[in-house]
Amino acid sequence: MDRVHRIDLNCDLGEARRGTPRWSESLAARSGADPGDAALLDVVTSANVACGFHAGNRPTMSATAAAAAERGVALGAHPSYRDAANFGRTELEVSRAELADHVHFQLVELDMAARRRGTRVRYVKPHGALYNRIVHDSEQAAGVVDAVLRYAELAGEEPLPILGLPGSMVLSHARSVGIPAVAEAFADRGYRADGTLVPRGRPGAVLTDADEVADRVVAMASGREISTDDGTRVVVSAESVCVHGDTPGALGLARRIRHALEVAGVEVAPFVQPTARTSGPVGPMSGPVGGPGSGPVGGTGSG
């Protein structure tokens, strides 16, 4: 019998930014999920939701969590450096302990927003510069893992899975302490021969041809080789593939990818079981919600 291939399709969502129309709209009474995010949630199977440090605010977190639950989409926390000015794409020199505080705070913020809408966070995927830093930086990778372990203790539950680049320090460290480690590929990003991503700003970093991207994702999901920036061919093994929500034409690209996967006989499904939405909040946590310093999210959002 032929092997049945399966992959999760994830997307970065809930990325309202202070000073933009999307931010203002998100603060309006009963605004609901951003229409663009809602459309993407009809296509993807997992949603990485901004937690306030690079983008997002409490109303956006709550509305996006509810919209994901209604569609059977797994909800993931998408924490970053405290870097709203640069959308979380600038590396910051912070200690392991400080980074753990920041990631833990963001995870609590999103999960409490989710609980208020009768659902839960099911995994953690760091964002931007933090995601790339913990590929090779053991100390900062450990800070992320510390945060996930702290939250598991607070919630009285098993640690949430961490989604990251294959071969990264953060996944290795997660496995060493019993945290589920989930390898991720990127649909619209170029790869180097060592399996890492071509840095943004360099030629070939972002792929825009929908047919090319869809073909690459099918190849990755099927265990076949893809081309890298220097012409080398590598196999990128992953349980989940990401489409960036802020990529121009992201919705059409996501639809094209999902269609190509289904035509190729690849099952598209979350890598972790989503939490079905209930009629009310799931229940209280075993400890208080707190944050580093005065907390960056505030009453209506973060900056």
N, C-alpha and C positions, 0 to 999 in steps of 0.2 A: 504494500500500500504506500502511496506517496505520502511524504511528510506534510502535515498540515502546518502552514506558517501562520503566525499570529503576531500582531504588533499593536501597540497603543499609539494614538495620535494626540499629541498634547500641544497646547498653545498658551502663550503669555497673555493674560487678560487683566481687566480691572485697573488699567494704567492711566487713570485720570491724573492730570498734572495741574498743580496750582497755577492760576493765571490764564488758563485756557477755557474756552467755552464748555468743553467736556467736564471740567471741574465744577463750574458753576451749575451746570445742568444736573450733575450728580447730587448736589446739595438741595435741590428742590424737593418739596414734599412728594412722597410716593413716586419718585422719578423712575424707579426700577433699574434694571441692568441697561448699560449702554447698548443701543440697538445693534451696533457693529459687533459687540461682544456676544449678544444674544444670537446673532446669525452664525457666528463661529461655533457657539455651543451646540448648534444643531448639526455640526459636522464632526467636531473633535470628540475624543473620548475621555480626555483629562484636561483640566484647566489649572494653570499656574497663576495664582492671583496675587497681585502686588499687595504688600502689607504695610505701606505707608512711608518707607524710608527712601525709596526712589520714585514712587508714584502710588496713587491710591489713597482712599480715605475710608472712614467707617461706613458711610452710606453705600459706597461703591462695593466694599467688601461684602456687606450684608446682601445687597441686591444680586451680586454676581454669584455668591454662594447659593442663594435660593434658586436662581435660574439654572445653575449647574445641577442641583439636586432634582429639579423638575424634569430634566432631560436625561437623568441617569449618568451624568458626567462626573468623574471622580474629581474632588477638589484638592488642590495642592497649594501649600504656602510657598510664596516666591520672595523670600527675604533678600535684602541687599545691604551693601554698605550704606551708611547714613549720608546719602549723596543725591538729594533731590535735584540740586542745581545741574548735575551732569547725568541725570537719569540712571544713576548707579553704575556708570561705565568708567569711573575713575578709581584706581586702587587707592586705598587708604591704609596707612600704617597704624594699625591698632593691635593691642595685645590679644592673646588668646582669650583671656578672661573678659575683656571688653567686647570682643566680637561675639562671644557666647551670650553675653547679656543682650546685645543688640538683636541677634537672631532669635533668641528665646522670646524677647518682647514682641517681635513681629509675629511669631508663631502664635503666641497667646492672643494677640489682637485679632488675627484672622479667625482663629478657631472660636473665640468668643462671639464674633460676628456670625459665624456659621451656626453655632449652637442656638443663637437667638432666632434663627430661621429654621431650626429643626434638623440641622445636618452637621457634618463634621469635616475637619481637615483630614485627609487620608495619606498625604506624603509631603515631603519637603524638597524643593528644587531651588537652590540659590540662583540669584540673578546677576547678569552682567559681569562686571570686573571681579566680583567675589566668586562667581562660578568659575571663571578662568584662573583666578589666583589659587583656588584650592585643588586645581589639577596637579600642581607641583609644590605648593607650600604646605608642608606637613603641619606646622604650628597653627596656621589659620584653618586648615582642614579639621584639625582637632577641636578648634573653637566651635565650628559648626556642629560637629558630632556631640560635643559637650552640651550644646543648646538642646539638641534633640533628646538626649538622655535626661536632661533636667525637666523638659516638658513631659516626658513619659512618666517620671516620678511624680510630678505635680498632678497629672491626670489619672495616675494609678493604672496605667495601661502599658502595653508593649510599645517600644519605640516605633515611630513612624518611619517608613522607608525613605531613603535619600536617593534622589535622582541626580545622576551626574555623568560626566564623560568617561567612557571606558578607559581603564588603566589609571584613573585619577587617584591622587592621594586620599581624597575624601571618601571614595568608595572603598579603598583598601582599609582605611582606618575604621569605617563603619562596620565592615565585615569582622574586623578583629574584636569588636566589642558586642557583636551579635545584632547589629542593626541591619535590616534588609537593604542591600545595595542594588540599585537598578540602573543599568547602563542605558544611555540615551544617545541618539544620533540627531543630526540637524538636517532638515530637508533643504533649506535655502542657504546653507553656508558651505564654503569651500573647505576642503580638507588638505592637510599636509601629509607627507609620506609617513610621519610617525603617528598618524591618527589624531593629531590635534587640529584645531580649527585655524584657518588662515586668519590672522588678526584683521579686525575691521580697519578700513582705510587702505588696505593693500589690494592690488589687483586679484580678482578671483575670490574675494572674501565673501561676497554676497551674490547668490545666483538668482537670476530673474526670469529665465526662460521656463515657463510652466511645464512644458513637455519634458525638458531636460531634468527638472527637479523631480517630477513624478516618476520618470524612469529610474532615477537614482534611488528614490525611496523604495520602489519595488525591488530593486537589486539588493539594497541593504536588508529589507525584510525577508528576502529569499536566500540570504547568505552568499550572495555573489559579490564580486569585486566592483569597486567604483574607481574612477580616475581622481588623482590628487592634483595639486597645483603644479607639480613638476613632471606630470605624466606617469608617475608611478601608479600602480594599481594595488589597492588594499581592500580587505574585507572589514567592514565596520559592523560589528555585532552589537545589537541593541534590542531592548525590550520595548522601547518607546522612541518615537521620532517627533521632533518639535517643528512647528511652523510658527514663526514670530508674528504676533498679532499686529505689530507696528510696521510690518513689511508692506509696501504698497501693493494693493491687490491681494491681501492675505486671504480673504474669503474665497475668491476664485481659485487661488492656489491650493487652499485646503480642500476644496471640493474636487479639484482635479486630482490631487494626490489620493484622496479616499476612493474616488471612482477607479483610478488605476490599480490600487491595491485590491479592490473587490473584484475587478475584472481578472486580475492575476490569481485569484483564489486565495488571497491573504485575508485572514480574519482580522477585522479592526475592532479592538476591544480594550477596555482599561486594563492596566497591569495590576491594579489593586481594586478590590470590590468597592464601588461607590457606596456612600451612606444614603439610603432612601430617605426622602424628606418625610418628616412626621407632621402631625397637626400642631405641634408646639415645640418648645425648646427641648433638647435632649436631656438636660439636667445640669446641675451645678458641678463645677470642678471641685477638686478636693483642696484647693488653695486659692488665695487672692490673685487678682490680676495686678501686675505691677510692671514697672519699666525702668530703664536706666535713666537716672537723673529725673528731670521733670516729665519725660516721655514725649516722643515726637508726634504722636497722632492727635492728641487734643480732643476737644469735644466734637468737632465735625470733620476733622481731617488732618492730614500731615502736610508738611511742606518740603 
